[in-house]
Amino acid sequence: MPTTKPRDKGELARTRKFVAKQDAILDAAAREFNRRGLKGATFADIAGSVGLLTNSVTYYYRRKDDLAAACLLKSIDTGQALAVAALSAGNPEARIRRLIHDHAELLAGIASGRCDQLVNFNDIRALKAPEVDHVFAAYTEMFRSIRRLLPKETLQPQQRNARAHLLLSLLHWMRRWISRYEPEDYVHAAACMSDIVINGLASRRKQWREPAQPDIGWPQPAAGDATTPEAFLRAATILLNDQGYRGVSVDRIAARLNLTKGSFYHHYDSKEELVAACFERTFAVIRRTQALARERHNTGWERLTAAARAQVRIQLSDQGPLLRTSAWNALPEETRKDSMRGLDRLIEQLGMFVVQAIREGDIPTLDPAIAAQQVAGMINAASELDRWVPRLAGDQTDVDLFVRPLFEGILS
């Protein structure tokens, strides 16, 4: 058998130094990408944050897309490892609790500086081929590992795919709200989340109802008319969700609608004005659905389920999608903060519905803030449901496929 020549001490030291510097670059890049988005962060930003020159970064990663892909693959590998570890926990409930617990422990380690930063999956579509293909292939394998945690015997393939997407999306969403707690309390917050995910929000069996959903009165897209303000907002929202703020241009928006740039400027003076209008459109839809839920229903349970159904139905319809929070990542910092505060107020309103339902006995005693965040995370993820559950019709059956498991329990 051929033998490999043992490395000398100097070579091992150089290898360890190389790996240590590479890890430091990935950690710094993840922080900058999370802060500025994949399009907004530069090699200079990343190098400066760890006291390196720009050419020190390009020595390891020639192009920014190479570095971004490496950060995303590192996050995916970490998520994959957590999912594989959870598979050893026994029954499906124990697996899901283990996954959520370990994810919270990881986030606590990142928050306290014990673990390297991991990049969010916000701008994954902003990558170009071939990097985006490699990253999506790895992400799909992680999704399949999450799906293996759910029982194959009691769930149909579409149900299992939808619930795997729900579980994975709620894990991603955890990063948005868990920082309100001290790192040592992350696992306690995760235990509350696990109770909600496993048991659902309903305090009784067969509490879910599927009433007819009246139209919310939002403008329907006009067939063949791409020149309306609503058509511009919809096209821009889709691009923002896919490419992020810095990945969207007037040329791309006009091309999507088969219009000239002049047609764009007939409606909006700048991209910034259009993006602001997209945010206002999303917030207006959420406000309207939640206001109508309050007007049309009396109980907290009815209000909460009606608002959730209506928002997910819009996500899956020709009126959608709503802006995903991933689209906000590369916004100017102050604009991003204002937008996040606006969303937080709307999530607090969901929390008020939860509190009312707890008082009325329709939801068991639990943390209403964490419950509201699970509902908000589910709504945010609905726009990507058709990636994992193809051939969706956008009707009430599809809405219940994704919404109902959160209210009755993901294993129900």
GIJOCOR-V957261 format. One record per backbone hydrogen bond with DSSP energy under -1.0 kcal/mol. NH is the residue of the N-H (numbers start at 0). CO is the residue of the C=O. Records with the same first field share a line. If there is no record, write none. Layout:
NH=CO + CO
This chain:
11=7
12=8
13=9
14=10
15=11
16=12
17=13
18=14
19=15
20=16
21=17
22=18
23=19
24=20
25=21
26=22
27=23
28=24
29=25
30=26
31=27
32=28
33=29
34=30
35=31
36=32
40=36
45=41
46=42
47=43
48=44
49=46
50=47
51=46
55=52
57=53
58=54
59=56
60=56
66=62
67=63
68=64
69=65
70=66
71=67
72=68
73=69
74=70
75=71
76=72
77=73
78=74
79=75
80=76
81=77
82=78
83=79
84=80
85=81
86=82
87=84
88=85
94=90
95=91
96=92
97=93
98=94
99=95
100=96
101=97
102=98
103=99
104=100
105=101
106=102
107=103
108=104
109=105
110=106
111=107
113=108
114=108
123=120
125=122
126=123
131=127
133=129
134=130
135=131
136=132
137=133
138=134
139=135
140=136
141=137
142=138
143=139
144=140
145=141
146=142
147=143
148=145
149=146
159=155
160=156
161=157
162=158
163=159
164=160
165=161
166=162
167=163
168=164
169=165
170=166
171=167
172=168
173=169
174=171
175=172
177=173
179=176
180=177
184=181
185=182
188=184
189=185
190=186
191=187
192=188
193=189
194=190
195=191
196=192
197=193
198=194
199=195
201=406
202=361
224=221
231=227
232=228
233=229
234=230
235=231
236=232
237=233
238=234
239=235
240=236
241=237
242=238
243=239
252=248
253=249
254=250
255=251
256=252
257=254
258=253
263=259
264=260
266=263
267=263
273=269
274=270
275=271
276=272
277=273
278=274
279=275
280=276
281=277
282=278
283=279
284=280
285=281
286=282
287=283
288=284
289=285
290=286
291=287
292=288
293=289
294=290
295=291
296=292
302=298
303=299
304=300
305=301
306=302
307=303
308=304
309=305
310=306
311=307
312=308
313=309
314=310
315=311
316=313
319=316
326=323
327=324
328=325
330=327
335=331
336=332
337=333
338=334
339=335
340=336
341=337
342=338
343=339
344=340
345=341
346=342
347=343
348=344
349=345
350=346
351=347
352=348
353=349
354=350
355=351
356=352
357=353
358=354
359=355
360=357
361=356
362=356
370=366
371=367
372=368
373=369
374=370
375=371
376=372
377=373
378=374
379=375
380=376
383=380
384=381
386=383
387=384
388=384
398=394
399=395
400=396
402=398
403=399
405=402
407=403
408=404
409=196
411=408
